[in-house]
Amino acid sequence: MIIRPMVRPSALQKYTYRYLSTADKYFVPDNEKILKSNAPIMKRVDAYLRLARFDKQIGTKLLLLPCFWSISLAAVPGALPSLYTMSLFTVGALSARSAGCAINDYWDLDIDKSVERTKYRPVTTGEITKVKALGFFGALTGTCFAIAYSLPPLVTSIGLLCVPLVVAYPRFKRFFKYPQGMLGVTFNMGVFMGYAAIKNVINLKVLGPLYIGSILWTIVYDTIYAFQDISYDKKIGLKSCAIEFEKNPKLILGSLAALSTGCMGLAGYLAGLHPIYYMFLAGAASHYSWQISTLDIKNVDRCKNMFLSNQYLGILILFGFIMGRYYQQPKEKEE
């Protein structure tokens, strides 16, 4: 039985198909030729995707969760948070985190060459020049502001304050002993942006404790992450909380985790959330306890996996805020 083509061969056939035999007039795509012709483009796209850490979205999730927390807090008692606003922040967080990666690689070219985990990044290998990385950062930052433009003006104002923090943060590890603290200050500005996107105000009574708790959370998980590179950091002369906490990591990180949990609890109390919130917060506290009790700073893989697990801690808190606001009675509404 001879299989015939479903359509007549076109003038473009030589670019897209090849005949398997002269007798059987059927053909299949010449994928090899297509791939070869598109190879330079795909290689360039792949380099920019790696610059944006598109294959490693844990950073986006950790950036996005505090935004979702405050969006949930801004919801009306008895209602769920705005899915439209959350979707905008999802795109914004993806762009913002990618921008942060680009500016980080721009500054850290000399450092990344000396660290095993980072020496194959596209700016380090020369696949993307520093100028192009800076341009990529600018384009992504522009995308963030385009999204912010559709939200209340206060969101854009907060975003403008974030830009110098994002640009400056990568430099802090060169002179500041606790760069994870600066990361926390920068990374959690979404606490204010998410709330402002709904209310167009900043309620420091509630958001203040939430912001501090979020900063402490960031210090905990990023210090655990930094233990992977502690030997390289010492060799190069970089600063890190991992180095400062190395002698007693469990006590220090455990204390920070407890303070973080306390701040989260205070934020929920001041917001007048339903007691169901504290059930989820207890789950997050248990996760903290598991992290600290099983921490092994010499085990690189364990530190990496523990860092990754913090997305689940953040999700527990998110569900707590959502349920706490949803089951809250109108008379319990915050002032």
C-alpha positions as CSV (number, residue, x, y, z in Angstrom):
1,M,0.0,0.0,0.0
2,I,1.4,3.4,-1.0
3,I,0.8,6.3,1.3
4,R,0.1,9.5,-0.5
5,P,0.5,13.1,0.8
6,M,-2.6,14.8,2.1
7,V,-1.8,17.9,0.1
8,R,0.0,18.7,-3.1
9,P,3.7,19.5,-2.6
10,S,4.2,23.3,-2.7
11,A,7.0,25.5,-4.0
12,L,8.3,25.6,-0.4
13,Q,8.6,21.9,-0.1
14,K,12.4,21.8,-0.5
15,Y,12.7,23.9,2.6
16,T,10.2,21.9,4.8
17,Y,10.0,18.4,3.5
18,R,12.1,15.6,2.1
19,Y,11.0,12.6,0.1
20,L,11.7,9.2,1.6
21,S,11.8,7.6,-1.8
22,T,11.1,8.6,-5.4
23,A,8.4,5.8,-5.7
24,D,6.4,6.6,-2.6
25,K,5.4,10.2,-2.9
26,Y,5.0,11.0,0.8
27,F,7.2,13.2,2.8
28,V,8.0,14.3,6.4
29,P,9.3,17.5,7.8
30,D,13.1,18.0,7.5
31,N,13.5,18.8,11.1
32,E,17.3,18.6,11.0
33,K,17.5,21.4,8.3
34,I,14.9,23.5,10.1
35,L,16.8,23.2,13.4
36,K,20.1,24.1,11.7
37,S,18.7,27.2,10.0
38,N,17.2,28.4,13.3
39,A,20.1,27.4,15.5
40,P,21.7,30.8,15.9
41,I,18.3,32.3,16.9
42,M,17.5,29.5,19.3
43,K,20.9,29.7,20.9
44,R,20.5,33.4,21.5
45,V,17.0,32.9,23.0
46,D,18.3,30.1,25.2
47,A,21.0,32.4,26.5
48,Y,18.5,35.1,27.5
49,L,16.2,32.5,29.1
50,R,19.1,31.3,31.2
51,L,20.1,34.9,32.1
52,A,16.5,35.3,33.3
53,R,16.7,32.0,35.2
54,F,13.6,31.0,33.3
55,D,14.2,27.3,34.1
56,K,14.5,28.1,37.8
57,Q,11.4,29.8,39.0
58,I,11.8,29.4,42.7
59,G,13.0,33.0,42.9
60,T,9.8,34.2,41.2
61,K,7.6,32.2,43.6
62,L,9.5,33.6,46.7
63,L,9.1,37.1,45.3
64,L,5.5,36.7,44.5
65,L,4.2,35.1,47.7
66,P,4.6,38.3,49.9
67,C,2.6,40.2,47.2
68,F,-0.1,37.6,47.4
69,W,-0.1,37.8,51.2
70,S,-0.9,41.5,51.2
71,I,-3.4,41.2,48.3
72,S,-5.2,38.7,50.4
73,L,-5.1,41.0,53.4
74,A,-6.5,43.8,51.3
75,A,-9.6,41.8,50.4
76,V,-12.9,42.6,51.9
77,P,-13.9,40.3,54.9
78,G,-15.9,37.4,53.6
79,A,-14.4,37.7,50.1
80,L,-11.5,36.0,48.2
81,P,-8.6,38.1,46.9
82,S,-8.7,39.6,43.5
83,L,-7.6,37.0,40.9
84,Y,-7.1,39.8,38.3
85,T,-4.7,41.6,40.5
86,M,-2.9,38.4,41.4
87,S,-2.5,37.6,37.7
88,L,-1.0,41.0,37.0
89,F,1.4,40.6,39.9
90,T,2.4,37.1,38.6
91,V,3.5,38.6,35.3
92,G,5.1,41.5,37.1
93,A,7.0,39.2,39.5
94,L,8.3,37.1,36.6
95,S,9.6,40.2,34.9
96,A,11.0,41.8,38.1
97,R,12.8,38.7,39.2
98,S,14.3,38.2,35.7
99,A,15.4,41.8,35.8
100,G,17.1,41.2,39.1
101,C,19.0,38.2,37.7
102,A,20.2,40.3,34.8
103,I,21.5,43.2,36.9
104,N,23.0,40.6,39.3
105,D,25.0,39.0,36.5
106,Y,26.0,42.4,35.2
107,W,27.7,43.3,38.5
108,D,29.0,39.8,39.4
109,L,30.9,38.9,36.2
110,D,34.2,38.8,38.0
111,I,32.8,36.8,40.9
112,D,30.8,34.3,38.9
113,K,33.9,33.2,37.1
114,S,35.3,31.9,40.4
115,V,32.3,30.0,41.6
116,E,31.5,26.5,40.3
117,R,27.7,27.0,40.5
118,T,27.8,30.3,38.5
119,K,30.7,30.1,36.1
120,Y,28.5,28.9,33.2
121,R,26.0,31.8,33.3
122,P,25.6,33.5,29.9
123,V,27.3,36.8,30.8
124,T,30.2,34.9,32.4
125,T,30.7,32.7,29.3
126,G,30.4,35.7,26.9
127,E,27.2,34.5,25.3
128,I,25.6,37.8,26.4
129,T,27.7,41.0,26.8
130,K,27.4,43.2,29.8
131,V,25.8,46.0,27.7
132,K,23.1,43.6,26.4
133,A,22.5,42.3,29.9
134,L,21.9,45.9,31.0
135,G,19.6,46.5,28.1
136,F,17.7,43.3,29.0
137,F,17.4,44.6,32.6
138,G,16.0,47.9,31.2
139,A,13.4,46.1,29.0
140,L,12.2,43.9,31.9
141,T,12.0,46.9,34.2
142,G,9.9,48.7,31.6
143,T,7.6,45.7,31.5
144,C,7.1,45.9,35.2
145,F,6.2,49.6,35.0
146,A,3.8,49.0,32.1
147,I,2.0,46.5,34.4
148,A,2.1,48.9,37.3
149,Y,0.5,51.6,35.1
150,S,-2.7,49.7,35.1
151,L,-2.8,49.8,38.9
152,P,-3.3,52.7,41.3
153,P,-0.5,55.3,41.1
154,L,0.9,54.4,44.6
155,V,2.0,51.1,43.2
156,T,4.2,52.9,40.6
157,S,5.6,55.1,43.2
158,I,6.7,52.2,45.3
159,G,8.1,50.5,42.2
160,L,10.2,53.6,41.6
161,L,11.7,53.2,45.1
162,C,12.5,49.6,44.4
163,V,14.7,50.2,41.3
164,P,17.7,51.7,43.1
165,L,17.4,48.8,45.7
166,V,17.4,46.2,43.0
167,V,20.4,47.8,41.2
168,A,22.4,48.2,44.4
169,Y,21.7,44.9,46.1
170,P,24.3,42.8,44.2
171,R,27.1,45.2,45.4
172,F,26.3,44.8,49.1
173,K,27.9,41.4,49.3
174,R,31.2,43.1,48.7
175,F,31.2,45.3,51.8
176,F,28.1,44.5,54.0
177,K,28.4,41.5,56.4
178,Y,24.6,40.7,56.2
179,P,23.6,41.1,52.5
180,Q,20.7,38.7,53.0
181,G,19.2,41.5,55.1
182,M,19.4,43.9,52.2
183,L,17.9,41.2,49.9
184,G,15.0,40.9,52.4
185,V,14.4,44.7,52.3
186,T,14.4,44.7,48.5
187,F,12.7,41.4,47.8
188,N,9.7,42.0,50.0
189,M,8.6,45.5,48.8
190,G,5.7,43.6,47.2
191,V,4.1,43.6,50.7
192,F,3.3,47.2,50.2
193,M,2.7,47.0,46.5
194,G,0.1,44.3,46.7
195,Y,-1.9,46.1,49.4
196,A,-1.7,49.4,47.6
197,A,-2.9,47.7,44.4
198,I,-6.3,47.1,46.1
199,K,-6.6,49.9,48.7
200,N,-4.4,52.6,47.2
201,V,-3.0,53.2,50.7
202,I,-0.3,51.7,52.9
203,N,-1.6,50.5,56.3
204,L,1.6,50.4,58.3
205,K,-0.2,49.0,61.4
206,V,-0.7,45.7,59.6
207,L,1.9,45.8,56.8
208,G,4.8,46.9,59.1
209,P,4.9,43.6,61.1
210,L,4.2,41.6,57.9
211,Y,7.1,43.3,56.1
212,I,9.5,42.7,59.0
213,G,8.4,39.0,59.2
214,S,8.9,38.7,55.5
215,I,12.4,40.1,55.7
216,L,13.3,37.7,58.5
217,W,11.9,34.8,56.4
218,T,14.1,35.9,53.5
219,I,17.2,36.0,55.7
220,V,16.5,32.5,56.9
221,Y,16.0,30.9,53.5
222,D,18.7,32.8,51.7
223,T,21.3,32.1,54.4
224,I,20.5,28.4,54.0
225,Y,21.0,28.9,50.3
226,A,24.3,30.7,50.8
227,F,25.8,27.8,52.7
228,Q,26.2,26.1,49.3
229,D,28.8,28.7,48.3
230,I,30.4,29.5,51.7
231,S,33.8,28.1,50.7
232,Y,33.9,30.2,47.5
233,D,32.7,33.3,49.4
234,K,35.5,33.0,51.9
235,K,38.1,32.5,49.2
236,I,36.9,35.5,47.1
237,G,36.4,37.7,50.2
238,L,32.6,38.2,49.9
239,K,30.3,38.8,52.8
240,S,27.4,36.6,53.8
241,C,25.1,35.8,56.7
242,A,26.2,32.2,56.1
243,I,29.8,33.1,57.1
244,E,28.6,35.2,60.1
245,F,26.2,32.5,61.3
246,E,28.5,29.6,60.6
247,K,29.5,28.9,64.2
248,N,25.9,28.6,65.5
249,P,23.5,28.5,62.5
250,K,20.7,26.6,64.2
251,L,20.4,29.0,67.2
252,I,20.6,32.1,65.1
253,L,18.3,31.0,62.2
254,G,15.9,29.4,64.7
255,S,15.6,32.7,66.6
256,L,15.0,34.6,63.3
257,A,12.4,32.0,62.3
258,A,10.6,32.5,65.7
259,L,10.7,36.3,65.3
260,S,9.3,35.9,61.7
261,T,6.5,33.7,62.9
262,G,5.7,36.2,65.7
263,C,5.6,39.1,63.3
264,M,3.3,37.1,61.0
265,G,1.0,36.4,63.9
266,L,0.9,40.0,64.9
267,A,0.0,41.1,61.4
268,G,-2.9,38.7,61.4
269,Y,-4.0,39.8,64.8
270,L,-3.9,43.5,63.9
271,A,-5.8,42.7,60.7
272,G,-8.5,41.1,62.7
273,L,-8.3,37.8,60.8
274,H,-10.4,34.7,61.7
275,P,-8.6,32.3,64.1
276,I,-8.3,29.8,61.3
277,Y,-5.3,31.9,60.1
278,Y,-3.3,30.7,63.1
279,M,-3.8,27.1,62.2
280,F,-2.0,27.7,58.9
281,L,0.6,29.8,60.7
282,A,1.2,26.9,63.1
283,G,1.9,24.8,60.0
284,A,4.4,27.3,58.8
285,A,6.0,27.4,62.2
286,S,6.3,23.6,62.1
287,H,8.0,23.9,58.7
288,Y,10.4,26.4,60.2
289,S,11.1,23.9,63.0
290,W,11.8,21.1,60.6
291,Q,14.2,23.2,58.6
292,I,16.2,24.3,61.6
293,S,16.3,20.9,63.3
294,T,17.5,19.1,60.2
295,L,19.8,21.8,58.9
296,D,23.2,20.4,57.8
297,I,25.4,23.3,56.5
298,K,28.0,20.9,55.1
299,N,25.5,19.1,52.9
300,V,25.1,21.2,49.8
301,D,22.2,19.2,48.3
302,R,20.3,19.3,51.6
303,C,20.7,23.1,51.8
304,K,19.5,23.5,48.3
305,N,16.4,21.3,48.8
306,M,15.7,23.1,52.1
307,F,15.8,26.4,50.4
308,L,13.4,25.2,47.7
309,S,11.0,24.0,50.4
310,N,10.4,27.5,51.6
311,Q,7.9,28.0,48.8
312,Y,5.6,25.6,50.7
313,L,6.0,27.5,53.9
314,G,5.0,30.7,52.0
315,I,2.0,28.9,50.5
316,L,0.8,27.8,54.0
317,I,0.9,31.4,55.1
318,L,-0.9,32.5,51.9
319,F,-3.8,30.1,52.5
320,G,-3.9,31.3,56.1
321,F,-4.3,34.9,55.0
322,I,-7.0,33.9,52.4
323,M,-9.0,31.8,54.8
324,G,-8.5,34.2,57.7
325,R,-9.9,37.0,55.7
326,Y,-12.7,34.9,54.0
327,Y,-14.1,33.7,57.3
328,Q,-13.6,37.0,59.1
329,Q,-16.8,38.7,60.2
330,P,-17.4,42.3,58.9
331,K,-17.5,43.6,62.5
332,E,-14.0,42.3,62.9
333,K,-12.8,44.4,60.1
334,E,-9.5,46.2,60.7
335,E,-9.6,49.9,61.5
